[in-house]
Amino acid sequence: QVQLVESGGGPAQTGDSLRLSCAASGRTFSTYHMGWFRQAPGKERAFVAAISYSGGSTYYADSVKGRFTISRDNARNTVYLQMNSLKPEDTAVYYCAAGRRMITGGRTPYEYDYWGQGTQVTVSS
């Protein structure tokens, strides 16, 4: 069992930066690939970024490539999402997730077994 707790969300202006953190419980964090998804009001949950269990491979949605960076610290059981050049369309609840089977680069929710409760990011123009 893995419990995930996100933090770091909040209000931001266009062009600002935020760093989200996701702290995981348990001693097996380094055996999970990790991902970030987001869900805007009235929309489905969408893939943002994923990172392999070792941190050696990362994957991004086209909409955030070049602006967002996913990283992990296995010693601290934490995964991060550095978000730069924020836009109003980045407004959403951001969820982190952990899974053992990375099939499509972690792009689908079905590749994850555990989810956090989410943290709200609101970007105003």
C-alpha contacts under 8 A as a table, 3 or more apart, distances in Angstrom:
res1	aa1	res2	aa2	distance
1	Q	26	G	7.46
2	V	24	A	6.48
2	V	25	S	5.62
2	V	26	G	6.09
2	V	29	F	8.00
2	V	98	A	7.87
2	V	114	Y	6.49
3	Q	24	A	5.56
3	Q	25	S	5.25
3	Q	26	G	7.71
3	Q	114	Y	7.19
3	Q	115	W	7.60
3	Q	116	G	7.03
4	L	22	C	6.26
4	L	23	A	5.65
4	L	24	A	4.63
4	L	25	S	6.68
4	L	96	C	7.21
4	L	97	A	7.41
4	L	114	Y	7.51
4	L	115	W	6.37
4	L	116	G	4.63
4	L	117	Q	7.63
5	V	22	C	5.33
5	V	23	A	5.27
5	V	24	A	6.61
5	V	116	G	5.43
5	V	117	Q	6.75
5	V	118	G	7.69
6	E	20	L	6.97
6	E	21	S	5.55
6	E	22	C	4.26
6	E	23	A	6.50
6	E	95	Y	7.15
6	E	96	C	6.87
6	E	116	G	6.44
6	E	117	Q	7.12
6	E	118	G	6.01
6	E	119	T	6.00
7	S	20	L	5.74
7	S	21	S	5.25
7	S	22	C	6.38
7	S	119	T	6.17
8	G	18	L	7.07
8	G	19	R	5.93
8	G	20	L	4.50
8	G	21	S	6.09
8	G	119	T	7.35
9	G	18	L	7.18
9	G	19	R	7.59
9	G	20	L	6.18
9	G	119	T	5.37
9	G	120	Q	5.32
9	G	121	V	4.95
10	G	119	T	7.81
10	G	120	Q	5.98
10	G	121	V	4.94
10	G	122	T	6.16
11	P	121	V	6.01
11	P	122	T	4.74
11	P	123	V	5.93
11	P	124	S	7.65
12	A	16	D	6.11
12	A	17	S	7.60
12	A	18	L	7.75
12	A	86	L	7.78
12	A	121	V	7.53
12	A	122	T	6.09
12	A	123	V	4.73
12	A	124	S	6.35
13	Q	16	D	5.50
13	Q	86	L	7.30
13	Q	87	K	7.77
13	Q	123	V	5.25
13	Q	124	S	4.95
13	Q	125	S	5.92
14	T	85	S	6.84
14	T	86	L	5.30
14	T	87	K	5.01
14	T	88	P	6.47
14	T	123	V	6.11
14	T	124	S	5.96
14	T	125	S	5.18
15	G	84	N	6.96
15	G	85	S	4.07
15	G	86	L	4.84
15	G	87	K	6.51
16	D	84	N	6.26
16	D	85	S	5.57
16	D	86	L	5.49
17	S	82	Q	7.43
17	S	83	M	5.39
17	S	84	N	4.33
17	S	85	S	6.13
17	S	86	L	6.23
18	L	82	Q	6.18
18	L	83	M	5.20
18	L	84	N	6.68
19	R	80	Y	6.79
19	R	81	L	5.58
19	R	82	Q	4.39
19	R	83	M	5.86
20	L	80	Y	5.54
20	L	81	L	4.99
20	L	82	Q	6.40
20	L	83	M	7.81
21	S	78	T	6.69
21	S	79	V	5.86
21	S	80	Y	4.56
21	S	81	L	6.51
22	C	78	T	5.44
22	C	79	V	5.22
22	C	80	Y	6.29
22	C	96	C	6.44
23	A	76	R	7.91
23	A	77	N	5.94
23	A	78	T	4.53
23	A	79	V	6.75
24	A	29	F	6.80
24	A	77	N	5.39
24	A	78	T	6.08
25	S	29	F	7.55
25	S	77	N	7.15
26	G	29	F	6.55
27	R	30	S	7.92
28	T	31	T	5.53
28	T	32	Y	7.30
29	F	32	Y	5.61
29	F	53	Y	7.96
29	F	74	N	6.68
29	F	77	N	5.81
30	S	33	H	7.76
30	S	53	Y	5.47
30	S	54	S	6.70
30	S	74	N	5.59
30	S	77	N	7.53
31	T	53	Y	5.49
31	T	54	S	7.90
31	T	100	R	7.06
32	Y	52	S	7.40
32	Y	53	Y	5.03
32	Y	98	A	5.79
32	Y	99	G	5.28
32	Y	100	R	5.08
33	H	50	A	7.31
33	H	51	I	5.79
33	H	52	S	4.48
33	H	53	Y	4.25
33	H	54	S	7.89
33	H	98	A	5.85
33	H	99	G	5.48
33	H	100	R	6.14
33	H	101	R	7.67
33	H	102	M	6.95
33	H	106	G	7.77
34	M	50	A	5.60
34	M	51	I	5.41
34	M	52	S	6.57
34	M	53	Y	7.02
34	M	79	V	7.27
34	M	96	C	7.13
34	M	97	A	5.64
34	M	98	A	4.65
34	M	99	G	6.44
34	M	106	G	7.77
35	G	47	F	7.90
35	G	48	V	7.52
35	G	49	A	5.61
35	G	50	A	3.99
35	G	51	I	6.28
35	G	96	C	5.58
35	G	97	A	5.15
35	G	98	A	6.50
35	G	106	G	6.59
36	W	47	F	6.52
36	W	48	V	5.37
36	W	49	A	5.23
36	W	50	A	6.21
36	W	81	L	7.68
36	W	94	Y	6.80
36	W	95	Y	5.60
36	W	96	C	4.48
36	W	97	A	6.29
37	F	45	R	6.41
37	F	46	A	5.34
37	F	47	F	4.48
37	F	48	V	4.96
37	F	49	A	7.04
37	F	94	Y	5.75
37	F	95	Y	5.18
37	F	96	C	6.33
37	F	97	A	7.78
38	R	45	R	5.48
38	R	46	A	5.30
38	R	47	F	6.59
38	R	48	V	6.67
38	R	92	A	5.77
38	R	93	V	5.40
38	R	94	Y	4.28
38	R	95	Y	5.89
39	Q	43	K	6.23
39	Q	44	E	5.94
39	Q	45	R	4.37
39	Q	46	A	6.12
39	Q	92	A	5.17
39	Q	93	V	5.27
39	Q	94	Y	6.60
40	A	43	K	5.39
40	A	44	E	7.32
40	A	45	R	7.47
40	A	91	T	6.49
40	A	92	A	4.24
40	A	93	V	6.37
41	P	92	A	7.12
47	F	60	Y	7.90
47	F	61	A	6.38
47	F	107	R	5.56
47	F	108	T	6.80
47	F	109	P	7.87
48	V	60	Y	5.85
48	V	61	A	5.16
48	V	64	V	6.97
48	V	107	R	7.90
49	A	58	T	7.26
49	A	59	Y	5.42
49	A	60	Y	4.34
49	A	61	A	6.20
49	A	69	T	7.89
49	A	70	I	6.48
49	A	106	G	7.85
49	A	107	R	7.58
50	A	58	T	5.64
50	A	59	Y	5.12
50	A	60	Y	6.61
50	A	70	I	6.86
50	A	105	G	6.91
50	A	106	G	5.68
50	A	107	R	7.29
51	I	54	S	7.95
51	I	55	G	5.68
51	I	56	G	7.48
51	I	57	S	5.71
51	I	58	T	4.43
51	I	59	Y	6.43
51	I	70	I	6.74
51	I	71	S	6.97
51	I	72	R	7.76
51	I	106	G	7.77
52	S	55	G	5.05
52	S	56	G	6.25
52	S	57	S	5.32
52	S	58	T	6.48
52	S	102	M	7.79
53	Y	56	G	7.75
54	S	57	S	7.71
55	G	58	T	7.09
55	G	71	S	6.80
55	G	72	R	6.39
58	T	70	I	7.13
58	T	105	G	7.92
59	Y	105	G	6.21
59	Y	106	G	7.63
60	Y	64	V	6.66
60	Y	65	K	5.71
61	A	64	V	5.68
61	A	65	K	6.18
62	D	65	K	5.20
64	V	67	R	5.40
64	V	68	F	5.55
65	K	68	F	6.15
66	G	69	T	7.72
67	R	83	M	6.16
67	R	84	N	5.12
67	R	85	S	6.16
67	R	86	L	7.83
68	F	81	L	6.68
68	F	82	Q	5.45
68	F	83	M	4.47
68	F	84	N	5.97
69	T	80	Y	7.96
69	T	81	L	5.65
69	T	82	Q	5.03
69	T	83	M	6.64
70	I	79	V	7.30
70	I	80	Y	5.61
70	I	81	L	4.60
70	I	82	Q	6.37
71	S	79	V	5.78
71	S	80	Y	5.23
71	S	81	L	6.62
72	R	77	N	7.75
72	R	78	T	5.76
72	R	79	V	4.13
72	R	80	Y	5.91
73	D	76	R	5.42
73	D	77	N	6.07
73	D	78	T	5.41
73	D	79	V	6.30
74	N	77	N	4.80
74	N	78	T	6.43
75	A	78	T	7.92
83	M	86	L	6.61
86	L	90	D	6.50
86	L	123	V	6.84
87	K	90	D	5.41
87	K	91	T	7.61
87	K	123	V	6.16
87	K	124	S	7.59
87	K	125	S	7.55
88	P	91	T	5.64
88	P	122	T	7.34
88	P	123	V	4.67
88	P	124	S	5.46
88	P	125	S	6.25
89	E	123	V	7.54
90	D	121	V	7.52
90	D	122	T	7.47
90	D	123	V	6.69
91	T	120	Q	7.77
91	T	121	V	5.36
91	T	122	T	4.56
91	T	123	V	5.41
92	A	120	Q	6.02
92	A	121	V	5.52
92	A	122	T	6.58
93	V	118	G	5.80
93	V	119	T	5.35
93	V	120	Q	4.30
93	V	121	V	6.02
94	Y	118	G	5.20
94	Y	119	T	5.24
94	Y	120	Q	6.19
94	Y	121	V	7.06
95	Y	115	W	6.85
95	Y	116	G	5.78
95	Y	117	Q	6.61
95	Y	118	G	4.39
95	Y	119	T	6.65
96	C	115	W	5.95
96	C	116	G	5.57
96	C	118	G	7.12
97	A	112	Y	6.06
97	A	113	D	7.28
97	A	114	Y	5.47
97	A	115	W	4.41
97	A	116	G	6.34
98	A	112	Y	5.30
98	A	113	D	5.94
98	A	114	Y	5.18
98	A	115	W	6.62
99	G	102	M	7.28
99	G	111	E	5.87
99	G	112	Y	3.93
99	G	113	D	4.97
99	G	114	Y	6.67
100	R	111	E	7.33
100	R	112	Y	6.99
100	R	113	D	7.52
101	R	111	E	5.61
101	R	112	Y	7.33
102	M	105	G	5.64
102	M	106	G	5.20
102	M	111	E	5.91
103	I	106	G	6.39
103	I	111	E	6.85
104	T	107	R	5.67
104	T	108	T	7.11
106	G	109	P	7.61
106	G	111	E	5.96
106	G	112	Y	7.78
107	R	111	E	7.66
108	T	111	E	5.87
108	T	112	Y	7.93
109	P	112	Y	5.68
110	Y	113	D	7.65
112	Y	115	W	7.60
